[in-house]
Structure formats: C-alpha cells, structure tokens
Amino acid sequence: MQNTVQNIEQKTVKTPEKKPVQKILLVLQHNSGDIAGPSLRLCADINRFARQVDAETEAVLFGSCPEETLKSLGNYGTARVYPVTGSTDNFYSPEQRVDAILELVAVLNPTLLILPGTLQGREMAPLLAYRLEAGFVAGCVEIGCREGKTEALLNVYNGQYQMLCEFTGSPNVVLMADVNRGAIEPGGPEEAEIVTILSTGGMELAPSHVAEPTRQVVETFYLPATELDIAEADIVVGIGRGVQTREDFRLMQELAASIGAPVGGSRPAVDAGWLGFEQQIGQTGRIISPEVYLAAGISGAQQHISGVEKAKIIAINNDPQAPILRLADLGAVGDFKAVVPLLLQKLRHSRKEGPQ
Ligand SMILES: Cc1cc2nc3c(=O)[nH]c(=O)nc-3n(C[C@H](O)[C@H](O)[C@H](O)COP(=O)(O)OP(=O)(O)OC[C@H]3O[C@@H](n4cnc5c(N)ncnc54)[C@H](O)[C@@H]3O)c2cc1C
C-alpha cells in the first residue's frame, strides 16, 4: 500500500518551487461528479488562509470524479488532488476512507488535515485525529495564524461565545463547523494558471489493506424540499421573536411547505426552541445564500442579516419602523398571522388556475 501511494506520488507530485511553511490536506466530497457545496466553500476559505501562511493545499476525494472537476479545484488554490477510487467507490465506510487517508498522510506529511462539517467529515475527523494522535478541534468557524502558530476559532454553546485555540504540535485535524460562509470565490483564471492539478491515475486501494466495514449503508433517499439544509435551499422561510405560539409556528411551517422551503430564523427563535442551532442564521449562526429569504417576525438586526445578505428579502413585520423593511426587496407591514393566511390562499388559488 505504501508503495502504491509512493509510486503515484512520484508519478504525479511536482516539487513545489517554494518550500511551503505548512502543508494542508483537505478531505473533500463530491456528489455524482460535482464538488459538494461545503467542500467548495472549504477550498475557498482555506485558500485565503493558505495564502496568508504560505501553505500548500492538496485534496483527497473518494469515488470516481471527472478529471475536469478535479482540475477545477485549482481555481480555489488546491495544488494537487488525490482521487481515491477502487474499493471505496461502491459503498461508504468511514473506516476504509480513514485507512486510505492515513496512507496518503504517511507520504505527504501534511501539517493540517481539514474536513468539511458534513456528516462524512464528522465521522472521519475524530477517527483520523485518534489514529494520527493529532491535535483536534471540531466546529471550527475560522482558521488563522499568529506568530507562526495556527489558531482555530470555535463557536461554543450555540454560538453564545467563541473560543480561540492554538495548536502546539503537528499534525492537526480540523473539522469545520457546518456553516455556509456565503459566496464561493474562485481565485480566477490568473490563479488557475499557476496551479497545477495532477489527477491522473488515482489511488487504487489494495483489497488486502481495506479494513472490514463495520456497517453497511442500507438505503439512501432524497429529502423533501422543506427538510433541505438551509444552506442548500433556493428559498428559506425565516422566523423570529414575533413567532410566539405553537399555532404561529405551524402557520409558518405551512407557508414553508407550500413553497417548498426549509425554515430557518433568528437567534430568539432558536433560544425559544422552535429551531435547532443549525437553523440559526447570522453572525454566530450560519451564512446562507438562498435566492429568496422570506422573513416573518424578524426585526433585521445586523447580526442576523449578515447571514443572509446575498438573498432577496421578503419581510413581513407589524412595525413599519423595523429595519428589515428598509433592507427588504419586498415588505409587508402587518401581523404575519393575518398576512400569511392571505398568502397561502393566494398560492392555493394560483396553483388551481395553473401557470398564466
Ligand atoms: C455577538 C452577537 C451575535 C449574535 N448573533 C446572532 C445570530 O447569529 N443570529 C441572530 O438572528 N441574532 C444574533 N444576535 C442577536 C441579534 O442582535 C438580535 O437580537 C436578533 O437577531 C433579533 O432577533 P429577532 O429579529 O427575531 O427579534 P426582535 O429584534 O425582537 O424582532 C422581532 C420582530 O418581530 C416583529 N413582530 C412581532 N410580532 C409580530 C407579528 N405578529 N407579525 C409581524 N411581525 C411581528 C417585531 O416588530 C420585531 O421587529 C447576536 C447578537 C450578538 C450581540
């Protein structure tokens, strides 16, 4: 196994011209050949950090992925991609993937391994850290560097406060928080030109080296639009402190269901227990970029709006002075308990009539 990887390295890895201070290995995911959103955002974020510290970024991906897609990671500052194909292609096992990553780590010697805050990332990161006896942080919202030391910023207690950790050894494993840091910014053609992606071949796992899977995926299925992750949806319904009773909440859920949108909202809605922390939008929650954000009972505090700046905002608020009405592309002044039933009626009506 060691030899297999070394051979590939000899075949594919170019010696960097400038010796980097750090070497970062990203563990990325793709969905049927497209780099998954959280992985792309991770690349873009880490690219910013990597430039700061003069680090070189490489990535490992599992399963067959078109060469063009792999090469396109160069636009996000990834110097090299290691596609792992073969035995892991047909089924998913965190243990097997960790085995493969460890083989790669033995050859590449990265100082930092970074995983997106997805289900797969959450499964693999602690295993990797344990097997590597590495420093480990989970739920990292930002990576930085001070006086030569790598720092990780974490949200603690549902974002009530933040914690800054400094790594004292190497290697380290960082599991990012499951946040969407907004727009994905590729470095542009200039950067892509100086980055070389070598994706030929890929690493074939020798079956003898593959750990026996300890579980099997029995079934996978798509979720209805209302249960989509708020970071992945085109329309998100937002609720705030104005939503106070179970009936209020049900009404907003009904609206969300009728337009096929998941529900997110402000911190008070999370504190009140209507939403989970993963549905909190804003500075200490998630930054999302749906096309439309329909907000009811939300005042429009900067700490909330900063999480949804890229969206077109439709706001329902009974206070004509509410800041959100100044920010909104479309605003309705009124009690949402009166406005939303009218909206639902209108939606039902237009569906009956069909497209004009
Ligand atoms: C460091 C820090 C980080 C923070 N991070 C976040 C964050 O990530 N996300 C976040 O959301 N907040 C965050 N906050 C809190 C933020 O400052 C606001 O307090 C919060 O966003 C307000 O939420 P809200 O709009 O739901 O509540 P409010 O500001 O209380 O607004 C409620 C609104 O609902 C309207 N309303 C009430 N009843 C009705 C009705 N029946 N029909 C229509 N409208 C109605 C009211 O007119 C009002 O405008 C943070 C604060 C700090 C200090």
The ligand as a Gaussian input file, in Angstrom:
#p B3LYP/6-31G(d) Opt

LIG

0 1
 C      -22.385000      38.859000      19.299000
 C      -23.814000      38.654000      18.869000
 C      -24.059000      37.682000      17.939000
 C      -25.364000      37.484000      17.502000
 N      -25.597000      36.535000      16.560000
 C      -26.837000      36.388000      16.050000
 C      -27.106000      35.483000      15.009000
 O      -26.257000      34.734000      14.536000
 N      -28.374000      35.419000      14.525000
 C      -29.375000      36.206000      15.011000
 O      -30.503000      36.100000      14.490000
 N      -29.147000      37.042000      16.016000
 C      -27.919000      37.165000      16.561000
 N      -27.714000      38.039000      17.577000
 C      -28.883000      38.707000      18.158000
 C      -29.312000      39.928000      17.350000
 O      -28.601000      41.055000      17.780000
 C      -30.811000      40.220000      17.515000
 O      -31.087000      40.358000      18.893000
 C      -31.712000      39.149000      16.948000
 O      -31.356000      38.893000      15.612000
 C      -33.160000      39.627000      16.981000
 O      -33.987000      38.607000      16.557000
 P      -35.482000      38.920000      16.067000
 O      -35.414000      39.820000      14.899000
 O      -36.134000      37.602000      15.913000
 O      -36.116000      39.592000      17.342000
 P      -36.511000      41.102000      17.593000
 O      -35.375000      42.017000      17.323000
 O      -37.121000      41.139000      18.938000
 O      -37.594000      41.392000      16.484000
 C      -38.847000      40.799000      16.451000
 C      -39.607000      41.481000      15.329000
 O      -40.825000      40.821000      15.115000
 C      -41.820000      41.801000      14.856000
 N      -43.088000      41.174000      15.217000
 C      -43.523000      40.815000      16.444000
 N      -44.744000      40.228000      16.348000
 C      -45.073000      40.228000      15.047000
 C      -46.203000      39.775000      14.307000
 N      -47.230000      39.179000      14.927000
 N      -46.214000      39.942000      12.977000
 C      -45.175000      40.538000      12.326000
 N      -44.082000      40.980000      12.974000
 C      -44.019000      40.828000      14.310000
 C      -41.452000      42.973000      15.712000
 O      -41.981000      44.173000      15.192000
 C      -39.943000      42.946000      15.617000
 O      -39.487000      43.767000      14.542000
 C      -26.427000      38.252000      18.035000
 C      -26.145000      39.238000      18.991000
 C      -24.853000      39.437000      19.405000
 C      -24.571000      40.502000      20.417000

